């Protein structure tokens, strides 16, 4: 059987349980119709009161939270969410390790206090950990459910700027190998088969300052938006998509637009 046009495969899967913090790599995931990527952006740390109402959750600008676009030093904090236990482990080279239950108010307070020490002098504060109610998630976009990163687009970007670019900078959920560079930007409105699931492309992802931050050094060492604009005439990289038919997605699964 001939492979579909623009056929690729899933190279990596990642979730970000706490908005702005460490991506966690997965071998497989089951996505559900109309829902966000599992385990993604379940929590966020507000930097001073942002007016979030858990009884009527609504989208709030990322700049209200401790995110890389505002605070590069957040990248120095390594986190690991142990889903079965509801425990978050966080580590910093100067502040050691802490384990907290983010579903418990006292655990959220402990993490906020610890993080206040890590980010002292950089935040407005007070810091407060928010938990996403029901189906709400702390996404950058009001209509962002799942983010797809085309690795060939990043390779083309690397070639243009003459230096390597870690895909982790772009904080995607599904990394695809094998699509032509920038093919994802033409998939808005298109059905995409990924593993046993079906997604529909929503819109290209417009980039901010977050990918400027090196995930290893926690320093800004790229100007991604100006570089994208200079080389391509836009500042998009990646695709937001919505799950229209749930199913399991594994590393190595086929990924292709459905004609």
N, C-alpha and C positions, 0 to 999 in steps of 0.2 A: 504494500500500500504506500502510495506517495505521501511524504510528509506534507502537512498543510503549509501554505506560504507563511513566512515569518515564524516558523516553528522554532521554539526554544525549549528550555527546561528550567526547572526550579533549582537554582544554585544554592540558595540559603533561605532560611526563615528566621525571623526575629520578632520578639515582642519587647515592649518597653513598659513594664508595670508601673513605674513612677515616671511621670512626665519629665523629660529633660535628663534622666539618668541612664545608667548603663543598659545597652541592648542585651537581650538574652537570646542566644541561638537555640533553635529547636530543630529536631529531626523530622517532625510531622506535626500537623495541627488539623483540627476539624473546624471548618468555618461554617457558620449558620446563616441561612437566608435572612438578609436585611440587618444583620448584626455586624459589629466591629470585629477586627482581628482579635482572637481570644487572648486575654491577659494583657491587652495593650492599653496604656494610659488610664489605668484604674485609679490611680492616685496622682495628686499634684500638690506641690508645696506653694501656697500663696505667700507672696512677699509683701506683707501688709494687707489689711482687709480689702478684698476685691469685690465684695457684694454678692458672692456666689450663694445661691439659695438652693439647698438640696431638695426642698419641697417643689421647687419649680426650676430645675436646672436649665441653664442657658449657656450658650457659647460665650466665653470671655477671652480677651486677647492673651496670647502667650506671654506677653510682657508683664502680666500680673503675677507670674510664677517664677520660680527659680529654674530658668532654662538657659541653654547655651547661648542663645541669641543675645542675652543680657549679661550672663555671668559665666565666662569661659571656665572659671575654676571649678564649676560643677563637674566637669569632666574628670577631675582628679578623684572624685568619689566613685568607688566601685560598689555596685549593688547586686544583690542576688535575692530574688523573691522565691521562697520555697512555697509553692502553691498549696500543696497538701496540708501544710501546717499554718498557712497564712502569715508566715514570718518573713520579714525583710532583714537581710544581713547587709550592712554597709561598712565600708572600710576606707580609710584615708591614711596616706603615709605619715602624717603628723598627728592624727587624732585617733588612730587605732580603729578597732572594730566595735560595732554595736549590733545587737539583734533585737528586733521589736516586732510586735504584733500590730500591724497597721489596721486591723479590724477592731482594735481596742483603743479607746480614747487615750488611756495612759501610755500605750505604745506609740501612738501618733505624737503625743506631747514629748516623749523621750527622743524621738527621731528629730523633731523640730528643734529641740534644745541642743542636741548634739550638732545638728547642721548649722545652727546659729553660730556655734563656735568655729566651725570650718569656714564659714563665709563672713566672719566678723569684719566689719568695715566695708563690706561690699553690698549689703542689702539694706533696704529701708526698714523691713521688719514691722511688727513681729512676724516670725515665720509660723505657719500653721498648715498641717497636713490635711488635705481634703480627700474624701473618699467619694468616688463616683456612684451616685444612686442608680439602681435599676439598670436600664440599658444605656444610660448616658456615659460618655467617655470624654476625657480632657484632650480633645484633638485640636490641632492648630486650625483646621478648617471646619466650618459648620457642616459641610457635606463630605468630609473625609471619613471613610470607613476603613479602607485598607489601602496601604501605599505600596506601589510596585516600583522597583528600581531596575532599570535596564543596565546591566553591567557593561555592555558594549558602548553605551553612551558615555559612561565614565571613562572607558579606555580612550575614546575619541577625545574627550576633554583633557585627559592626561597628555595625549600626544600634542594637543594644541598648546598647552601651557608648559610642557616640558618638565613635568614632575609627577610623581605618583599621587594618587588621590584615594584614600581609604574609603570604601563604600559605607563604612559605619558613620561617616560624617553626615550622611543623608538620612539616616534613621528610618530606613524602610522596613516593611514587614515581609515582602516577598521580593527576593533578588532573582532576576531572570538572566540566564545565559543563552546566547544564540540568536537573539533578535538583532536586526540591523540597528546601528546606532541611531538613536532618536526616533525609532519607529513608534515608541510608546506615546509620543506627543500627538500622533494621528489616531489614537485609539479611543478618544472620547466618544461616547455613544455606542461603542462597539462591544459586542459580547466576546469574552475571553475565556477559553477553557484552560483551567489550571488544575491539574490532578483530576479528582472526581468532582470538583466544584466548577461553577460558572459564575463569572463576574462580569459586570458592565463598567467600562471605563467612564469616569465622570468628568475629569478635567486634569490637565497637566498641573504639576505641583510647582507653584511659584516659590522661589527660594528666598531666604532671609539671611541673616548673619550666622545662624547656627552652624552651617557647614564650614565656616571659616575656622572653627576650633578643631585643633588636632586632638583626636580622642586619646592619644597616648601621652601627650605633653600638657594638655589642658591650656594650650596657648593658641591665640589667633595667629595663623601663619599663612592664610590664604584670603583673598578678597573674591569670593566665589561669584557674587552677583555681578560686579563689574566685569569679571573675566567671562562669564557667560554672555553678558551683553556685548562685549567687545568681539567675541569670537563667533557668536551665533545670532545676535540681534534680539535675544530674549533672555529671561532669567528663569527658565523652566528646567527642571530635572526630575523625572519620575512622573507617575500617574496615580491619581486617586481613583479608586474603584469601589463598587458596591457589590456585595454578594447577592446574586439573584437565584442561585441554586446551591444549597450547602453541600458539603462533602469533605472528604479527607484530602489533604494536600501533603505530600512528602517531598523531601529533597530528591531531585532526580526526575520528578514527574514532568510530563510534557506541559508546555505553556504556549498557547497560540491563539490568535484572534480567529473567531468563528465567522465564516463567510455566510 
